[in-house]
Amino acid sequence: MVGTEHTRLVVLRGNSASGKSSVAVGLRERFGRGLALVGQDNLRRIVLREQDRPGAANIGLIDLTARYALDAGYHVVVEGILYADHYGAMLARLRADHRGPTHSYYLHVPFEVTLARHATKPIAGDVGETQLREWYRPLDLLPGGVETVIGAGSTLAATVDRIMLDTGLAGLPALDR
């Protein structure tokens, strides 16, 4: 078992440029201290510098980092593309082991929106349309209906508001750390 009955675990998944990182940052800004961000891109690309593939080391590192933060009393947001076939088993175990409430969201945007948003990112020159098409998986949902799908029509502010309310984070005090 991991965390406490008071810790919140939030999983944000979706395709590239669906808004996951922006939502995660918005949640942290809104909540304050005591909310840990466990970003797939940071752990996979920056810390380990590895490719996204089944069984890769970053899957265990994401799990370990989320568990550590929950056990330390932090609320945790795990965010990334987190393909269901690569990360689904790890996320299911984490969800089952977490003592507190767990909420999962899939940010769904059409490919055309992904492409337009990607063009504004710093890595736009390194990753083109062909690679984005290879990465894109429409509604790559986890089994069991555990995710709430949020569409492209939801603004960043509305998405952050919704998740703050759904998870109960809106009513919890920030931690004094």
For each residue, the residues with C-beta under 8 A, 3 or more apart:
1: 97 98 99
2: 67 70 71 94 97 98 99
3: 7 9 67 70 71 76 98 99 100
4: 7 70 73 99 100
5: 99 100
6: 100 172
7: 3 4 70 73 74 75 76 98 99 100
8: 75 76 100 101 102 103 167 168 169 172
9: 3 66 70 75 76 78 94 95 98 100 101 102 103
10: 27 75 76 77 78 102 103 104 105 163 167 169
11: 77 78 79 82 91 95 102 103 104 105 147
12: 20 23 24 77 78 79 80 105 107
13: 20 79 80 81 82 104 105 106 107 140 142 147
14: 18 19 20 81 106 107 108 109
15: 18 81 107 108 109 111 114 135 136 137 138 140
16: 81 114 118 132 135 136
17: 109 113 114 115 117 118 121
18: 14 15 107 108 109 114 117 152
19: 14 22 23 107 109 117 156 159
20: 12 13 14 23 24 79 80 81 107
21: 24 25 39 41 79
22: 19 25 26 156
23: 12 19 20 26 27 79 107 156 159 160 163
24: 12 20 21 27 28 37 39 77 79
25: 21 22 28 29 37
26: 22 23 29 30 156 157 159 160
27: 10 23 24 30 31 35 77 160 163 164 169
28: 24 25 31 32 35 37 77
29: 25 26 32
30: 26 27 160 164 169 170
31: 27 28 34 35 75 164 169 172 174
32: 28 29 35 174 175
33: 174 175 176 177
34: 31 73 74 75 174 175 177
35: 27 28 31 32 74 75 76 77 169 174
36: 65 66 69 74 75 76 77
37: 24 25 28 77 79
38: 43 62 65 66 69 76 77 78 79
39: 21 24 42 43 79 80
40: 43 44 58 62 78 79 80 81 82
41: 21 44 45 46 80
42: 39 45 46 47
43: 38 39 40 46 47 48 58 61 62 65
44: 40 41 47 48 50 52 56 58 80
45: 41 42 48 49 50
46: 41 42 43 49
47: 42 43 44 58 61
48: 43 44 45 56 57 58 61
49: 45 46
50: 44 45 53 56 57 58
51: 56
52: 44 56 58 81 83 86
53: 50 56 86
54: 85 86
55: 59
56: 44 48 50 51 52 53 59 86
57: 48 50 60 61
58: 40 43 44 47 48 50 52 61 62
59: 55 56 62 63 86 87 90
60: 57 63 64 90
61: 43 47 48 57 58 64 65
62: 38 40 43 58 59 65 66 78 80 87 90
63: 59 60 66 67 90 93 94
64: 60 61 67 68
65: 36 38 43 61 62 68 69
66: 9 36 38 62 63 69 70 76 78 94
67: 2 3 63 64 70 71 94 97
68: 64 65 71 72
69: 36 38 65 66 72 74 76
70: 2 3 4 7 9 66 67 73 74 76 98 100
71: 2 3 67 68
72: 68 69
73: 4 7 34 70 175
74: 7 34 35 36 69 70 175
75: 7 8 9 10 31 34 35 36 169 172
76: 3 7 8 9 10 35 36 38 66 69 70
77: 10 11 12 24 27 28 35 36 37 38
78: 9 10 11 12 38 40 62 66 82 91 94
79: 11 12 13 20 21 23 24 37 38 39 40 82
80: 12 13 20 39 40 41 44 62 87
81: 13 14 15 16 20 40 52 135
82: 11 13 40 78 79 86 87 91
83: 52 86 87 88 137 140
84: 87 88 140 141 142 143
85: 54 88
86: 52 53 54 56 59 82 83
87: 59 62 80 82 83 84 90 91
88: 83 84 85 91 92 142 143
89: 92 93
90: 59 60 62 63 87 93 94
91: 11 78 82 87 88 94 95 104 142
92: 88 89 95 96 142 144
93: 63 89 90 96 97
94: 2 9 63 66 67 78 90 91 97 98 102
95: 9 11 91 92 98 102 104 146
96: 92 93
97: 1 2 67 93 94
98: 1 2 3 7 9 70 94 95 102
99: 1 2 3 4 5 7
100: 3 4 5 6 7 8 9 70
101: 8 9 167 168
102: 8 9 10 11 94 95 98
103: 8 9 10 11 148 163 166 167
104: 10 11 13 91 95 142 146 147 148
105: 10 11 12 13 147 148 149 150 163
106: 13 14 139 140 141 142 147 148 149 150
107: 12 13 14 15 18 19 20 23 150 159
108: 14 15 18 138 139 149 150 151 152
109: 14 15 17 18 19 113 114 117 151 152
110: 113 114 152
111: 15 114 115 132 133 136 138
112: 115 116
113: 17 109 110 116 117 152
114: 15 16 17 18 109 110 111 117 118 132 136
115: 17 111 112 118 119 129 132
116: 112 113 119 120
117: 17 18 19 109 113 114 120 121
118: 16 17 114 115 121 124 127 132
119: 115 116 124
120: 116 117 124
121: 17 117 118 124
122:
123: 126 127
124: 118 119 120 121 127
125:
126: 123
127: 118 123 124 131 132
128: 131 132
129: 115 132 133
130: 133 134
131: 127 128 134 135
132: 16 111 114 115 118 127 128 129 135 136
133: 111 129 130 136
134: 130 131
135: 15 16 81 131 132
136: 15 16 111 114 132 133
137: 15 83 140
138: 15 108 111
139: 106 108 149
140: 13 15 83 84 106 137
141: 84 106 145 147 149
142: 13 84 88 91 92 104 106 146 147
143: 84 88 146
144: 92
145: 141
146: 95 104 142 143
147: 11 13 104 105 106 141 142
148: 103 104 105 106 166
149: 105 106 108 139 141
150: 105 106 107 108 154 159 162
151: 108 109 154
152: 18 108 109 110 113
153:
154: 150 151 158 159 162
155: 158 159
156: 19 22 23 26 159 160
157: 26 160 161
158: 154 155 161 162
159: 19 23 26 107 150 154 155 156 162 163
160: 23 26 27 30 156 157 163 164
161: 157 158 164 165
162: 150 154 158 159 165 166
163: 10 23 27 103 105 159 160 166 167 169
164: 27 30 31 160 161 167 169 170
165: 161 162 168 170
166: 103 148 162 163
167: 8 10 101 103 163 164 170
168: 8 101 165 171 172
169: 8 10 27 30 31 35 75 163 164 172
170: 30 164 165 167
171: 168
172: 6 8 31 75 168 169
173:
174: 31 32 33 34 35
175: 32 33 34 73 74
176: 33
177: 33 34
